[in-house]
Structure formats: C-alpha cells, structure tokens
Amino acid sequence: FEIGLFLFLIRKNIFWITLFFIIASGSAFLFLRYTPQVFESKIILQINNDNEASKILNVQNINESQHDISKSIELLRAKVFFNRVLYTLPLHITYFAEGTFRGNEHYKASAYSAEVEVKSPSIYGVRIYLFFDNKEVGEITYITAGKSKSCKFRSGVWTNTPEIDLKITPTNFSEISSQQDAVKENRLYFVVNNIEELANQYFARLNVILKNGAANTIEISFQDNNAAKTTDIVNAMAYQFKEYDLEKQ
C-alpha cells in the first residue's frame, strides 16, 4: 500500500467522490423525510379451553388442545372474520391532509366529520376534496367516471349529489384554517370506503402466528402508517375473537 499513490488517486477523482457523497446523503435525507413511517402493534392471546370431563377423569388430551388452537389460528386468519373486525371500527370514512409530497391520514383526529349516504358504488375509493370558505360554507370537488364535479355545501346541512348525500360538520375550524392558510397548503379530503375492499387491502398487513405451542398463545400483529389504527385493529381482533367464542358457546 502506497499512501502517495492513494492520495494522488483521491485528488484526481475528488469531483466524483464528492458527487457520490452528495447524492448518497441527499437520497438518504429524501428517503427519511418523505417515506411514510410504518408502525406495528402486537397482541398475544392465550387459548384456554378447559375440558371438564378430562379434569374429572384426570386425563390430558394433548391432541384436543392442539386442535383447538389450530382452529383459533385459522379463524383469526380468515378474511370473513377480518371483515367483521373492520366493520366495528370507524373506517367507513377515512380522512386525509394532502401535503406536497405525501398525505397524512387523520385517523380519529380529523378537524371535521362527514356523514354520508352512498347512492352509487362509483364513489367508493374516490378522493372527495373540500375547502371551507368560512365556518358555515365550503365546496367539495371530486372526480368520478372521468368527470370532475363540484358543489357548495353548508356546515351541518345535508348536500345532495348524484353519487352521494353528505353532511360536513367542522369540529375544530381553527385547525382547518391553519392548514388551508399554510404556505404549503394541505388540501383536505376524505374517502368513503367499501369495507370488503378495504379488508382486501389491509389483509396483507395482518399476521397471525402460533407464539408458544406449550402455552397455547397466539400473536396477532398489524402494520400501517398510522400507529393508533394498528392498535385499534389488533385490540378489535382480540375482542371480536372473544365475542365469537361466546356466541359459539
């Protein structure tokens, strides 16, 4: 190793070396700044199905216990059961603020609420943008069937369109104003969801595994860009599993 030759090569290629570090650092910054964070919540269930006959006879049926936990895992992995869970959560309407590079979901934290009655399934999954002129009046815009549509609305009053009837009610107008008046305006919009389609979208983020066979424990985990939503979904999975077990009994 010749230090002189090494320094010579560095000086000769200093432009490319500097450019490489600038591009690498810039790429890392952009990735960390604009890639949505992914959160994960986990919950552990212990399956304890006591067989009173086995207790009286002092017989332990290991195969029966394994069969019960296998059935429980298959139930928790079933799309039908997952649909049931999502129906219990406030996911029929999801609220967003659209930034310059990415949008943020306002799960249980929206500054306004929307009530809807769907007339046409074409409105499912469509971004419905809204802008408040003031606390009482605003305008919605959306695109369906390749056509852009808009109409005025009054806060707390039902507005009728060919695809949907809706009622918009601001709950924190000062927050809405700050977002609309920002230097880089965050456009507000919401999406009306078809729960079956939403379940298909979310199902890949759900994971159900046998945690410990000896202890009869199952781990349920779910990933999403919103931390509160991941917590609610795994908790709802556990609660609905308990409710289903009670219904079966």
URKA-V826843 format. One record per residue. N is the residue number from 0. RES is the residue in one letter. PHI is phi in degrees with one decimal (none if undefined). OMEGA is omega as a letter, one per 40 degrees, with the letter a starting at -180 (none if undefined). Layout:
# URKA-V826843
N	RES	PHI	OMEGA
N	RES	PHI	OMEGA
This chain:
# URKA-V826843
0	F	none	a
1	E	-110.6	a
2	I	-63.7	i
3	G	-64.1	i
4	L	-64.2	i
5	F	-60.9	i
6	L	-65.4	i
7	F	-62.2	i
8	L	-66.3	i
9	I	-63.8	a
10	R	-63.9	a
11	K	-68.4	a
12	N	-114.4	a
13	I	-60.1	a
14	F	-63.4	a
15	W	-69.7	i
16	I	-65.3	i
17	T	-62.8	i
18	L	-61.5	i
19	F	-60.0	a
20	F	-68.2	i
21	I	-64.8	a
22	I	-65.5	a
23	A	-63.8	a
24	S	-66.7	i
25	G	-63.8	i
26	S	-64.4	i
27	A	-63.2	i
28	F	-63.3	a
29	L	-63.2	i
30	F	-64.1	a
31	L	-69.2	a
32	R	-78.8	a
33	Y	-114.0	i
34	T	-84.0	a
35	P	-60.0	i
36	Q	-71.7	i
37	V	-114.6	i
38	F	-109.2	i
39	E	-136.3	i
40	S	-118.5	i
41	K	-130.9	i
42	I	-142.7	a
43	I	-116.9	i
44	L	-109.2	i
45	Q	-108.9	a
46	I	-91.9	a
47	N	-132.7	i
48	N	-99.5	a
49	D	-76.5	i
50	N	-102.1	a
51	E	-64.6	i
52	A	-63.5	i
53	S	-64.4	i
54	K	-63.7	a
55	I	-64.1	a
56	L	-83.4	a
57	N	60.1	a
58	V	-120.8	i
59	Q	-108.0	a
60	N	-98.6	a
61	I	-66.8	a
62	N	-62.6	i
63	E	-64.5	i
64	S	-63.7	i
65	Q	-65.2	i
66	H	-65.4	a
67	D	-62.6	a
68	I	-70.9	i
69	S	-65.8	i
70	K	-64.5	i
71	S	-64.8	i
72	I	-64.0	i
73	E	-63.2	i
74	L	-64.1	a
75	L	-66.2	i
76	R	-88.4	a
77	A	-75.6	i
78	K	-66.2	i
79	V	-61.8	i
80	F	-67.4	i
81	F	-64.1	i
82	N	-58.5	i
83	R	-58.9	i
84	V	-63.7	a
85	L	-65.8	i
86	Y	-63.8	a
87	T	-84.6	a
88	L	-106.3	a
89	P	-77.2	a
90	L	-116.6	i
91	H	-65.8	i
92	I	-130.3	i
93	T	-115.3	a
94	Y	-109.3	a
95	F	-139.4	i
96	A	-121.7	a
97	E	-90.5	i
98	G	-87.0	a
99	T	-66.6	a
100	F	-115.2	a
101	R	-155.9	i
102	G	-101.2	i
103	N	-118.9	i
104	E	-83.8	i
105	H	-100.9	a
106	Y	-71.4	a
107	K	58.8	a
108	A	-139.9	a
109	S	-78.2	i
110	A	-82.6	i
111	Y	-149.7	i
112	S	-123.0	i
113	A	-127.8	i
114	E	-110.2	a
115	V	-135.1	i
116	E	-129.9	a
117	V	-78.1	i
118	K	-100.4	a
119	S	-131.0	i
120	P	-63.8	i
121	S	-65.9	a
122	I	-82.9	i
123	Y	-63.0	i
124	G	80.0	a
125	V	-87.2	i
126	R	-76.1	i
127	I	-105.5	a
128	Y	-82.9	i
129	L	-139.6	i
130	F	-133.9	a
131	F	-91.7	i
132	D	-67.6	i
133	N	-157.4	a
134	K	-66.1	a
135	E	-101.6	a
136	V	-130.7	i
137	G	-157.8	a
138	E	-140.6	i
139	I	-111.4	i
140	T	-137.9	i
141	Y	-159.7	i
142	I	-120.1	i
143	T	-141.8	a
144	A	55.6	i
145	G	76.0	a
146	K	-116.2	i
147	S	-86.5	a
148	K	-129.2	i
149	S	-150.3	i
150	C	-161.1	i
151	K	-80.8	i
152	F	-139.5	i
153	R	-112.5	a
154	S	-59.8	i
155	G	75.2	a
156	V	-121.5	a
157	W	-67.6	i
158	T	-115.7	a
159	N	-106.1	i
160	T	-131.2	a
161	P	-61.4	a
162	E	-97.6	a
163	I	-158.3	i
164	D	-104.2	a
165	L	-144.9	i
166	K	-133.2	a
167	I	-102.6	i
168	T	-131.7	i
169	P	-70.9	i
170	T	-110.1	i
171	N	-147.3	a
172	F	-67.6	i
173	S	-62.5	i
174	E	-68.9	i
175	I	-60.9	a
176	S	-62.8	a
177	S	-65.4	i
178	Q	-72.1	a
179	Q	-73.0	a
180	D	-95.3	a
181	A	-65.6	i
182	V	-58.8	i
183	K	-105.4	a
184	E	-58.6	i
185	N	-93.4	a
186	R	-71.8	a
187	L	-92.1	i
188	Y	-153.6	i
189	F	-135.4	a
190	V	-128.9	i
191	V	-89.5	a
192	N	-104.0	i
193	N	-88.4	a
194	I	-61.2	i
195	E	-62.5	i
196	E	-69.1	i
197	L	-65.3	i
198	A	-62.6	i
199	N	-62.2	a
200	Q	-70.4	a
201	Y	-81.7	a
202	F	-60.3	a
203	A	-66.9	a
204	R	-90.0	a
205	L	-93.8	i
206	N	-137.7	i
207	V	-125.4	a
208	I	-133.4	i
209	L	-78.0	a
210	K	-79.2	a
211	N	-151.0	a
212	G	-65.2	a
213	A	-67.8	a
214	A	-94.3	a
215	N	55.6	a
216	T	-111.8	i
217	I	-121.3	i
218	E	-106.1	i
219	I	-111.9	i
220	S	-134.1	a
221	F	-145.3	a
222	Q	-116.4	i
223	D	-163.1	i
224	N	-80.1	i
225	N	-117.5	a
226	A	-65.3	a
227	A	-63.0	a
228	K	-66.9	i
229	T	-61.1	i
230	T	-63.5	a
231	D	-63.5	a
232	I	-68.9	a
233	V	-68.7	i
234	N	-65.6	i
235	A	-66.8	i
236	M	-59.5	a
237	A	-64.7	a
238	Y	-65.5	a
239	Q	-68.4	i
240	F	-64.9	i
241	K	-64.5	i
242	E	-63.2	i
243	Y	-63.6	i
244	D	-64.0	i
245	L	-66.2	i
246	E	-62.3	a
247	K	-64.4	i
248	Q	-69.0	none
